[in-house]
């Protein structure tokens, strides 16, 4: 395994998240126009609220991923987004969900009435009024598929000798 800097590890997580959301590798750079994937430490939901004005002004939604120590490597995924009526929202915990056929991963906010979110063909985050999973078992199975796929993508990156480039915005921040 290759020794990676914290910045490179963050880049790997961002690229793996893009791969999972898009359903394939290769278009992650296009993702940055509509969606900012941020990796960092656990963050309080009130702090996520501070980003709503940025999301409204930039028209780029945010997926914030953190890896709490007590979650055995399963990321906490938060979503900061603006709806069609220009209202900003924060979903402090979303589940990653992948259909049996693979493809693009869904983001399903925890709680009733949120529906689900998924990237469309143009890589815009779209709201769907109902979650794709029907029933507790289908929800659990799809989440397991998504987290396993995410882990597989990360493992593949970590074992490859290819050093993934930092996204431009991350390189500027580093």
Beta strands, then each sheet from edge to edge (+ up, - down):
strand 1: 35-39
strand 2: 61-66
strand 3: 76-82
strand 4: 88-97
strand 5: 106-109
strand 6: 116-119
strand 7: 125-128
sheet 1: 1+ 2+ 3- 4+ 5-
sheet 2: 6+ 7-
end
